[in-house]
Amino acid sequence: MKFISEYPEKRIPCYRVLDDEGYPIANSMYEQVNKETAVKMYENMVTLQVLDALFYEAQRQGRISFYLTTTGEEAINIATAAALTPDDVVLPQYREPGILLWRGFTVQEFANQCFGTKHDLGKGRQMPVHYGSEKLNYFTVSSPIATQLPQAAGVAYSLKMDGKRACVVAFAGDGATSEGDFHAGLNFAAVMEAPVMFICRNNGWAISTPISEQFRSDGVVIKGQAYGIRSIRVDGNDALAVYSAIRAAREMVIREQKPILVEALSYRVGHHSTSDDSTKYRPLQEIDHWRTARGPVGRFRKWVQRNEWWTDRDEDEFRGHVRKQVLSAIQAADKMDKPSLTELFSDVYHELPSNLSEQEKSLRETIKRHPQEFPVDVAV
């Protein structure tokens, strides 16, 4: 009689390439990155930082209703995007706008979505930061946690049936592993041998709940083994490690037509969202430490500069350029008309049912009776 221990004898190691000072770790094996790719990765990480900072300020000014940042997780965003191909289908959680940025989503398109303008691809019907783009193979963000994971397994199985050389990449936070959909998604993918890569951003916090209060296992990576899924733990603040791990994982997923779980260890430097004040449940010193000493952008910048691909002058000029670009996009979106009221009722049914027709009629009559309560650019 032998019981399996509740804990493994040794913790599963974390794959790293760069140390905190941006030096390659001795004997570390990684995918080589050329100058063009490395500079684009760094520029996208900086753009993401500036975008987050200015859109966060816009929310605090009351110009948009909600926002959340990717601060501290820029490497997971951009390095993953760089390691994928445009044909790979992404099902995000809500902290992966860097995938869109890498694939060509413009700063103005981000602003249009957050401000809900008439040019928003979602026609103003989603909360801010709920981006989506059919053209860029990026499913629209959904607010409920982990619902995208079983869907990802199904999408991946459809790719397999069609014989496509592409995979599905589904993101989730550590908090999502406490949801039933996490387990259903992984089990479905394993049994059906679906070509999907599950990437868990283990950033330490599910809003105000630390990982110590979420699970007793050795992080998230060990959960893959329970479902028969090959897994790896990677330093999510190390852009080269993330890039190399995702490239290798993608090749395995497509070649073997089986799922893989990636646990990317990171730290959520920002508040969970603009509805949260994280200083109420964690010390400022901890946040500052991860923002400065352990930040992924600073670490990657040191490596790029050490290769003489980036200078302090490049840094100042690029950040200034991006700041002007984002501010211009915000100002344009702020003045832009909203979608027509018709868009509230379209795109669900081929023919509008009577109950929705009645609701639309009632809404238009209400606006006519109280014009002072509604913006003048609402089309009635």
C-alpha positions in Angstrom: 0.0 0.0 0.0 1.5 3.3 -1.1 -0.1 6.8 -1.1 1.0 9.4 -3.5 2.5 12.4 -1.6 0.5 15.6 -1.6 3.7 17.5 -2.6 6.5 16.6 -5.0 9.9 16.1 -3.4 11.3 19.0 -5.4 9.7 22.1 -6.9 9.4 22.2 -10.7 12.2 24.5 -11.9 11.6 27.8 -13.7 13.1 28.3 -17.2 15.1 31.5 -17.4 17.5 33.0 -19.9 18.3 36.5 -18.5 19.1 37.4 -14.9 17.6 40.5 -13.3 20.5 42.6 -14.8 19.8 41.5 -18.3 22.8 39.2 -18.5 22.4 35.7 -20.1 22.6 33.0 -17.5 25.5 30.6 -18.0 24.7 27.6 -20.2 21.1 28.8 -20.8 19.7 27.6 -24.1 17.4 29.9 -26.0 16.1 30.8 -29.4 18.3 33.4 -31.1 16.6 36.7 -31.8 17.9 39.1 -34.5 18.2 42.8 -34.1 15.0 43.6 -36.0 12.9 41.3 -33.9 14.5 42.3 -30.6 14.0 46.0 -31.3 10.4 45.5 -32.4 9.8 43.5 -29.2 11.2 46.3 -27.0 9.4 49.0 -28.9 6.1 47.2 -28.4 6.8 46.7 -24.7 7.4 50.4 -24.3 4.3 51.2 -26.4 2.3 49.0 -24.1 3.6 50.8 -21.0 2.8 54.3 -22.4 -0.6 53.1 -23.7 -1.5 51.8 -20.2 -0.3 54.9 -18.4 -2.3 57.4 -20.5 -5.4 55.3 -20.8 -5.4 54.8 -17.0 -5.2 58.6 -16.6 -8.0 59.0 -19.1 -10.2 56.8 -16.9 -9.3 58.7 -13.8 -10.3 61.9 -15.6 -13.7 60.4 -16.2 -13.2 60.1 -20.0 -13.7 56.3 -20.1 -15.5 54.1 -17.6 -13.0 51.4 -16.9 -9.5 50.3 -17.6 -6.9 47.7 -16.5 -3.2 47.6 -17.2 -0.6 45.0 -18.2 2.1 46.7 -16.1 4.7 44.1 -15.1 3.5 41.6 -17.7 4.6 43.2 -20.9 7.1 40.4 -21.7 4.4 37.7 -21.6 2.3 39.8 -24.0 5.0 40.8 -26.5 7.3 37.8 -26.4 4.4 35.4 -26.9 3.1 37.5 -29.8 6.5 37.5 -31.4 6.8 33.7 -31.1 3.4 33.0 -32.8 2.3 33.3 -36.4 -0.6 35.4 -37.6 -2.5 32.2 -38.3 -2.5 31.2 -34.7 -5.8 31.9 -33.0 -5.8 33.7 -29.7 -8.4 33.5 -27.0 -7.4 36.2 -24.4 -8.4 36.8 -20.9 -8.2 40.6 -20.5 -4.5 41.4 -20.0 -3.2 40.6 -23.5 -3.5 43.7 -25.7 0.1 43.3 -26.6 -0.8 40.4 -28.9 -3.0 42.8 -30.9 -0.4 45.5 -30.8 2.2 43.1 -32.3 -0.2 42.0 -35.0 -1.0 45.5 -36.2 -3.9 46.8 -34.1 -3.4 50.6 -34.1 -3.3 52.9 -31.2 -6.4 54.6 -32.6 -8.2 51.3 -32.7 -7.4 50.8 -29.0 -8.8 54.3 -28.3 -11.9 53.7 -30.4 -12.7 50.6 -28.4 -12.1 52.1 -25.0 -14.2 55.2 -25.9 -16.9 53.2 -27.6 -16.8 55.3 -30.8 -18.6 54.7 -34.1 -15.4 53.2 -35.4 -15.1 50.6 -32.6 -15.0 47.1 -34.1 -17.3 46.0 -31.3 -19.7 48.9 -32.1 -19.6 50.3 -28.6 -21.3 47.3 -27.1 -18.4 46.1 -24.9 -16.7 47.4 -21.8 -13.4 49.2 -22.3 -10.4 46.9 -22.9 -12.7 44.2 -24.3 -10.9 44.2 -27.6 -11.5 41.8 -30.5 -10.4 41.5 -34.1 -11.5 38.8 -36.5 -8.9 39.9 -39.0 -6.1 39.4 -36.5 -7.4 36.0 -35.2 -8.1 37.5 -31.7 -11.3 36.5 -30.1 -13.2 39.3 -28.3 -12.4 39.5 -24.6 -15.2 38.2 -22.3 -15.5 39.4 -18.7 -16.4 36.1 -17.0 -13.2 34.3 -15.8 -12.0 31.2 -17.6 -15.0 30.8 -20.0 -12.5 31.0 -22.9 -10.7 27.9 -21.9 -13.2 25.2 -22.9 -13.9 27.3 -26.0 -10.2 27.3 -26.9 -10.2 23.5 -26.8 -13.1 23.4 -29.2 -11.6 25.9 -31.5 -8.3 24.0 -31.5 -10.1 20.7 -32.3 -11.8 22.4 -35.3 -8.3 23.4 -36.6 -7.2 19.8 -36.2 -10.3 18.6 -38.1 -9.5 21.1 -40.9 -5.8 20.0 -41.0 -4.5 23.5 -40.5 -0.9 24.0 -39.4 -1.8 26.5 -36.7 -2.6 26.3 -33.0 -4.9 28.0 -30.5 -3.4 30.0 -27.7 -5.6 30.6 -24.6 -4.6 33.0 -21.8 -5.7 32.9 -18.2 -4.6 34.3 -14.8 -3.8 32.3 -11.8 -7.3 33.1 -10.4 -8.8 31.3 -13.4 -7.4 28.0 -12.2 -9.9 28.2 -9.4 -12.8 28.1 -11.9 -14.4 24.9 -13.1 -13.9 25.9 -16.7 -10.1 25.7 -16.3 -10.3 22.0 -15.4 -13.0 21.3 -18.1 -10.9 23.1 -20.7 -7.7 21.2 -19.9 -9.3 17.8 -19.6 -11.3 18.3 -22.9 -8.1 19.4 -24.7 -6.1 16.4 -23.3 -8.7 13.8 -24.1 -9.4 15.1 -27.6 -5.7 15.8 -28.3 -6.5 19.4 -29.4 -3.6 21.6 -30.6 -4.0 24.3 -28.0 -1.5 26.1 -25.8 -2.8 27.2 -22.4 -0.8 30.1 -21.0 -1.3 30.9 -17.3 0.0 34.3 -16.2 0.7 33.5 -12.6 1.1 37.1 -11.4 0.6 36.4 -7.7 -2.9 37.9 -7.3 -6.5 37.1 -8.3 -7.7 40.7 -7.5 -6.9 40.8 -3.8 -6.5 37.0 -3.3 -2.8 35.9 -3.2 -1.8 32.5 -4.7 -1.2 31.2 -1.2 -4.9 31.3 -0.6 -5.8 29.9 -4.0 -4.1 26.5 -4.1 -1.6 24.3 -2.2 0.0 22.7 -5.2 3.4 23.6 -6.7 2.0 26.6 -8.6 0.0 26.0 -11.8 2.4 24.0 -13.9 1.9 20.8 -11.9 -1.8 20.8 -12.7 -1.0 20.0 -16.3 0.4 16.6 -15.4 -2.8 15.7 -13.6 -4.6 16.0 -16.9 -1.9 14.4 -19.0 -0.6 17.6 -20.5 3.0 18.4 -21.1 3.9 21.6 -19.2 6.6 24.1 -18.5 7.3 26.9 -16.0 8.9 30.0 -17.4 10.1 33.3 -16.0 7.4 35.6 -17.3 9.5 38.7 -16.7 12.2 37.3 -19.0 11.3 38.2 -22.6 13.9 35.8 -24.1 12.8 32.9 -22.0 9.1 33.5 -22.9 9.9 33.8 -26.6 12.0 30.6 -26.6 9.5 28.6 -24.5 6.5 29.7 -26.6 8.3 29.0 -29.9 9.2 25.5 -28.7 5.8 24.8 -27.3 4.1 25.9 -30.5 6.2 23.6 -32.6 5.3 20.7 -30.3 1.6 21.5 -30.3 1.4 21.6 -34.1 3.7 18.6 -34.7 2.1 16.3 -32.1 -1.4 17.8 -32.2 -1.6 17.8 -28.4 -2.0 20.5 -25.8 0.6 22.2 -23.7 0.4 24.2 -20.5 2.7 27.1 -19.9 3.0 28.7 -16.4 4.5 32.2 -16.8 5.6 33.5 -13.4 5.2 37.3 -13.1 3.9 40.0 -10.8 0.9 42.2 -11.3 2.5 45.6 -10.7 -0.7 47.6 -11.3 -4.0 47.5 -9.5 -6.3 44.7 -10.7 -8.3 47.4 -12.5 -9.5 51.0 -12.0 -12.0 49.5 -9.6 -9.3 48.3 -7.3 -6.8 49.8 -4.8 -4.1 47.2 -4.4 -2.3 49.2 -1.6 -5.1 48.0 0.7 -3.9 44.4 0.6 -0.1 44.6 -0.3 2.7 46.9 0.8 3.9 49.7 -1.5 7.5 48.4 -1.1 6.6 45.1 -2.7 5.0 46.8 -5.6 7.9 49.2 -6.1 10.4 46.3 -5.9 8.7 44.5 -8.8 8.3 47.7 -10.8 11.9 48.7 -10.6 14.3 45.8 -9.7 12.3 43.0 -11.3 10.5 44.7 -14.2 10.5 42.9 -17.5 10.9 46.0 -19.7 14.0 47.2 -17.8 15.6 43.8 -17.9 15.0 43.4 -21.7 16.2 47.0 -22.3 19.5 46.2 -20.6 20.0 43.2 -22.9 19.1 45.1 -26.0 21.4 48.0 -25.1 24.2 45.5 -24.3 23.9 44.3 -27.8 24.2 47.9 -29.0 20.8 47.8 -30.6 19.3 50.6 -28.5 20.6 53.8 -26.9 19.4 56.3 -24.3 18.7 58.7 -27.1 16.5 56.0 -28.9 14.6 55.6 -25.6 13.8 59.3 -25.1 12.8 59.8 -28.8 10.7 56.7 -29.0 8.8 57.3 -25.7 8.1 60.9 -26.7 6.8 59.7 -30.1 4.5 57.1 -28.6 3.2 59.5 -26.0 2.2 62.0 -28.7 0.6 59.2 -30.7 -1.5 57.9 -27.8 -2.6 61.4 -26.7 -3.6 62.2 -30.3 -5.7 59.0 -30.5 -7.4 59.7 -27.1 -8.2 63.3 -28.2 -9.6 62.0 -31.5 -11.7 59.3 -29.9 -13.0 61.7 -27.3 -14.5 63.9 -30.0 -15.8 61.1 -32.2 -19.5 60.3 -32.6 -20.9 57.2 -30.8 -22.5 54.3 -32.7 -26.1 54.6 -33.8 -28.8 53.4 -31.5 -29.6 50.8 -34.1 -26.3 49.0 -33.2 -27.7 48.1 -29.8 -30.2 45.8 -31.4 -28.4 44.4 -34.5 -26.1 41.4 -35.1 -28.0 38.9 -33.0 -30.9 37.9 -35.1 -31.3 37.9 -38.9 -34.7 39.5 -38.5 -35.3 41.7 -35.5 -37.9 40.0 -33.2 -40.9 41.9 -32.0 -39.7 42.3 -28.4 -36.5 44.0 -29.5 -38.4 46.2 -32.0 -40.6 47.3 -29.1 -37.6 48.0 -27.0 -35.9 50.1 -29.7 -39.1 52.1 -30.2 -39.5 52.7 -26.5 -35.8 53.9 -26.2 -36.2 56.3 -29.1 -39.4 57.8 -27.6 -37.6 58.2 -24.2 -34.8 60.1 -25.8 -37.2 62.4 -27.7 -39.0 63.1 -24.4 -35.8 63.8 -22.5 -33.3 65.3 -25.0 -31.4 67.1 -22.3 -30.4 63.7 -20.7 -28.7 62.3 -23.8 -25.7 63.5 -26.0 -26.6 65.4 -29.1 -24.7 63.0 -31.3 -27.0 60.0 -30.5 -28.7 59.1 -33.8 -32.5 58.8 -33.2 
